[in-house]
Amino acid sequence: MLAELVISYEDGVVPTLPQLLTLLKARKIVSGINQAVLMKIASGKCDDGTYAVAAGIPSIPGTPGKLEWFIDLSKAGKPRELEDGRVNLRDLQTDCNVGNGQKLVRVIQPVPGIPGKTVFGTAVPPPPLPRLNFVAGKGTHTDENEPDIVLAAIEGAVMFDGTTLQVVNSRVINGDVDYGTGNVTFHGDVKITGSVRAGFSVRVTGDAFIDGDVEETEVNSGGSVTILGGANGSGSGTIRAEETISVHHASQFTLNAEKEVSIREDALHCTILSDGMVTAKSIVGGSVTAQGVTADCIGSAAEVKTIIDVARKVRLTRERYDLLKRYGILAAGKAQEIETMYELVRNGMDDHGYLKSFDEQNLASLKDNTLESIKACRAIQERIEKIDRIEESQGEATVNAGRIYPNTQIKIGLEERLVRSEERNIRLKSGRG
């Protein structure tokens, strides 16, 4: 990278510029020649010494590729920090959940370096760049407009092993949900090979399949919940599903499903809510509210208070009436607020189009109230549409039991009855009307 010439004028001979160039050429020095230094030497004005007459061009290193994340994967496995600075050891933030179409990462490709050159004219390659090992795996795709950006192709959890990026909508948790896993929050389906311990929650947008038991805790599913073991609580445990719930047995738990609830053995002192059928070997204590109930036994010989409520059509009709009444009140209030805003702007605006500070505050308050009314009206409309769908899918309200013990209260259709003596082989039904 450097050529130096040692000069001595002891013999009184001063080399010419062509002689110096010939000398360099003989040494195969053809690049980076410093003509100014050679001319100074040829002028005889240099002192004896060593002079740099040619210099190579160093290579310019390139820029390594990198990943620019739009999501935060650094908190995985760490307890979630609370607002007051404490941490929740039950919430380890094990998954980074994303929505369909969400930006995940920008892949910035390496920028090659620029080669240099030696004084002999040979190339000097830049330092090698580390390879960017990255693969956009399943559940992802690139942006059509920005191909360097990787998006989520589905709703799910981000998995990145250092090389391959995936978005998955199913996950297996080996063992129990406890301090080792923290609370489980997942976009998709989850299978748990152990149990869900007390105090640790499971929230999934898909199905939840649990091989073991569920202790005093909360399980929420956007699909179905299947528990091979039991749900054993002390009154505050809850299992909710937008589809079905299936469990071996349940004790002092709340089970709430949009569709069927199936309890393969006993339901003891539970609160069961279902838009479909509820089946169990026995139902002792607590209450069941559903379209229909089928059980071998309802109540117990000890005459434990048990409530069976299949008067769902009546309740839905009443709920629709209340909702329509509430909707009318909100709609009238919304119309009045809009009219008040119009009058406020019309009468309060000056020639320059400005309102007084007090009027501006009133206008902002009216706007907020109107938006809240619109939001509430939309929620009422959605609930009424859901009631319509439920009623369309409902058949007869039914109660089927091999044995019903005293102190069991049964609500069906418009009727309500308290069983005062043991009855067997009961079949009750109420038609659509």
N, C-alpha and C positions, 0 to 999 in steps of 0.2 A: 504493500500500500504506500510505500515511500521509497524514493530514489535520492541518494545523497552523493554529492561530488566533493572530493577533497582537493582543495586548491593550494598550490605552493608556487610562489614566483621566484624561488631561489636561483633558478637558472636563467631568469630574465625573459623567458618565453611566455607570451600571452596568447592563448588559443583563440581562434576566430569562432564566430557563431556557427558557421557551417561545420567546423571541426567538432565543436561540442555536440551538435545535432547528430553527426555521424557516429560519435562515440556512444551516444545514448542509443542510437539505432542498432549499433553493434551489440549492445547489451540487451536488445529487444525491448527497450523502454520506448513505448509509442503513445502512451496515453497520459493525460494530466500534466504535460510538460509546461513548466513555468518559463515562458519566453523572457519575462522581465528579468529573472535571476540570471538566465544564460547571457543576456545582453550586458548585464552589469559585470559578469565575469569576463566576457570578451572585451570589455572596455579597459580592463586592467585596474579598475578602481576598487577591487575587493581586497580585503586583507586575506592572509593565509587562513584557511579554516575549512570547515565543512558546511556545505550549502545544500538545501533541499531543492532539487531541480525538477522533480516530478512527484505528484501526489495522486493516489488512487481516489476513487469516489466511493465512499462507504454506502452500503445498502441501507435502505430505509425500512425499518420493521413494519409489518402489517398490523392490522387491528383484529384481535381475536373476535370470533363470533360470541354472542351472548343471548340470553333469554331475558326479555323484559316482561315481567309478570303483571297482569292486571288483577290478579287475585293474590291473597296472602296465604301461602302454605307454611309459613314459618311457625305458626302457632299450633300446628298439629301435635297432639300429645301433651300440650301444656294446659294447666287449669285456666279457666276463663276468669279474667280479672273483673271484679265488681266495681261499681262506681266509687265506692269508698276506699278502693285500693286493696281490699282483701281479695282472696281468690276462692273459687268454688271447686273444691277437690273432687266433687262428683261430676263436674263438667270438664272433660279433658279435651274438648274440641277435636275429636279424632277425625272428623270428616270435614272437608271443605265442599259444601253443597252449592251447586250452580244451576241456573235456569237454562232452558233451551235458547241458543243464540247468544249467550253471554260470552264476552271476550275473555279469553284465558291467558294468552301469552303472545308476545310479538317475537318472532325469530329473526334476530339481526345476524345476517350472514357475515363470515369473516371478510375483511378487506385485504387482498394480497399486498405484500410489501413490494418495494421497488428495488430491483437488483442494482448493485454497485459495479465498479470496474477497477481492476488493479492497474498499476503502471504498465503492465505487460499487455493490457487490453483485454484480459480475460474477465468474464462476468463474476461478480460476487453475489451469490444468492442471498436473499434476506433470511433471517432466522425463521425456522419452520414454526407455523402456528399450530396451537393445539386443536385437535379436531373437535367440532361441535357435534357431539353425539346426542341427537334429538330425533325422536320419531313421534309424529302425531298419530296416535293409535285410535282404537275404536271409540265411538261416541264423540268424535271431534271432526271438524272439517275446517278448511281455510276460507277466509273471507274472499268473495268474488272480486271486490273492489280493492282490497288490500291483501294480496296473497301471503304476505309475511305474518299475518295475524291468524291465530288459531282460535276457533270458536267452539263452544259446546254444541253438539248436534242433538243432544237429548238433555232432559232434566235428570240430574244425578249427582254423584259425588266424584270429585277429582282424585285420580290416583296417578302419582308420578314417582317412578323409581330412580330418578336421576337421568334416565334416557327416554323412556316411553311415557307419553302423556295419554291418559285415558279418562273418559267419563263413563262411569258404570252405574246402572240402576238396580244392581243386586249386590248383596254383601253377605258374607258368612262370618259370624262372630263365634269363635271356638271357646267354649266355656261360659262362665257366668257373666252377666252384666253387673259389675261391681266397681270397686275402686281401681281395678286394673284397666277397665275400659272406659269408665265414666258414663255419663248419660249418652244415649244413642240417639242421634238426630240424622236422618238419612233420607235423601230423595231417591226413592225406589223401594225394592223389596229387601227384607232382612231375614236371615235365618240365624237363630241363636241356639247353639247346641247345648247350652246349659240353662240356668234359671235367671230370672230378673230379680235381683235382691232388693230388699226394702230400701226406699229412698232414691233409687236410680230409675230414671224414666226412659221410655222408648217412644220416639216419635218418628214415624216413617210416612212417606206419601204413598207407598205401595202396600204390599202384604207383609205381615209379620208372622213368622213361624217360629214357635218356641218349643224346644224339646222338653224342657223342664217345667218348673213352677213359676208363678208370678206372685211375689210377696207384696206387701203394702206399698203400692207405687202407682204410677200412671203409665198406661200404654195407649197411644193414639195412632191410628192407622187410616190412611186414605183408601185402603182396600179392605182386606179381610184379616182377622186375627185368629190364628190357630194355636192352641196351647195343649200339648199332649199331657201335661200335668194339670195341676189345679191352680185356682186363683184364691189364695188364702190371705185374708186381710183382717183388719179390726174396725172397718167402717169407712175409711177414707180412700181406699184403693179404687181406681177407676180404669175400665177398659172401654175405649171408644173405637168404633169402626164404621166407615162409610159403606161397607158391604156387610159381611157376616162375622159372627163370633162363634168359635167352637172351642170348648174347654171340657176337660174331664170332670171336674167338680168345682164349685165355687162357694166361698164362705165369706159373708160380710163384705161383699164387693158390689160395686155398681157396674153393670154391663149395659152399654148403650150402643145399639147397632141400627143402621138404616134398614137392614134386611133381617135375615133369620138369626136367632140365637139358639145354639145347640149345646146342651149340657148333658154329657153322657151319663153322669151319675147324679149327685144331689146338688141342689141349690139351697143353701142355708142362710137365712136372714140377708138376702141380697135385694138390691134394687135393680130390676131388669126392665129396660126400655127398648122396644123394637117396633119398627114399622111393618115387620113381617110376623112370622110364627116363632114361638118359643117352645122348645121341647126339652124335657128333663125327665130323669127317672123319678125324682121327687122334688117338690118345692115346699120348703118349710120356712115359715116366717117371711118377713119382708113384703115386697110388692112386685107384681109383674104387670106391665102395661104394654099391650101388644095387639096385633090383629087377631091372633089366636094362640091358644095354649094347649099343649098336649103333655100329660104327665101320668105316670103310674099312680102317684099319690100327691095330693095337695093338702097341706096342713100336717098336723101330727096328732097322735093320741093325747098329747099333753095340751091340746087346744091352743097352740101358739097362733097368735093373730097373723093371718095371711090374707093378702089382698090380691085378687085376680081381676084386672081391669081390661076388658076387650071392647069397651064402648068408644072405640077410636073414631068412628065415623061421626058420632055426636060431637066429640071434642073438636074434631077438625072443622065441622060446620060452624061451631061456636067461635073457633079461632079465626076462621075466614071472616065471619061477621065483625068481630072485633077489629081485625086488620083493616077491613074496608072502611069501618067507621074512623079508625085512626088515620087512614090515608086521606079521607075526605077533609078531616081537620087540618092535616099538614098541607094539603093542596090549597085550601082556602087561605091558610096563613101565608103560604109562599106567594100566592097571587097578591095578597095585601102588601107584603114586603116589597114586591117588585113595583107595585103602584106607588108606594111611599118613596122608594128610591127615585122613581121617575119625577115625582113632584119635587123632591128635594133638589135634584139637579136643575130642573126647569125653573124653580122659583129662587134658588139660592146662588146660582152661578152669576158672577159679575160680567161686565162687558168684555173682559179679557179671558173669559173661560175658566176662572178660578172660583173655588168654594172657600168659605171661611173655615178656619181650623176646626171649629166645633162641628160644622156640617160635614167636613171630611171624615171626622171620627164616627159620626152617626152613619154616614154612607158605608164606611168599612164594616161597622157592626152589622148593618142590615145585609150587606153582601155575605158575611160569614154565616148569619142565620139562614139566609136563602140557600147557601150551599149545603148546610147541615140538613135543611128540609128536603132538598133534592136527594141527598144521600139516603135519608131515612125512607123517602118514598120508593126509591129504587130497591132498598132492602125488603120493604113490604111487598112490592111486586114480585120479587124473587121467591119470597116465602109463599105467597098465594099460588104462584105457578107450581111450586113444589107440592103444595097441598092438592092441587088438581091432579098432578101425576100420581100421588099416593092413592087418591080416591079412585082413579081410573084403574089402577092395578089391584085394588083391594077386592076381595070376594066377601064371603060371609064372615062375620065375627063368630068364632067358635071356641068352646071349652070342651076338651075331651079328657076324662080322668077315670082311672080304674077305681079310685077311692078318694073321697073328699071328707076331711075331718071337720068337726065343729069349730066354730070361730073363724071360718074362712068366709071372707066377704067377696062376692062375685058381682061385677058390674058388666052388663052386656046390653048393647043397644041403649034403650031408655030405661032399662030396668036395673035394679040393684037388690041383691039378696044376701042375707047373712045365714050361712049354713049352721043349723042348731043341733043337728044330729048326723051321725056318720052316714054317708051315702056312697053307693057303689055304682060303677059303670055309668057314669054321667056323660051325656052328650047334649050340649047346649049350642044353639046357633041363633044368629040374628041376620036377617037378609040385608040386602043393600039399602032397602028403604027403612 
